[in-house]
């Protein structure tokens, strides 16, 4: 099944769900920005769970650090922490 077909069927299903629940519920309108935000949040959470679960030894990385690393990697605006003692001045 093509990706565009899969997305369009998902959008139709979400619209039907929103219509069935009524306007009082907090289901946002389906548009590009809503799909973009959902993708960003879902991917960041899944990547952080993958990083946290694959840390060796087990749980040597806190979930907060894994989430920070995942979101930083997605936005390309994260901080890379490096100690100044490791640099050599010539």
Helices and strands as residue ranges (DSSP letters): H 3-21, H 32-53, H 63-75, G 84-86
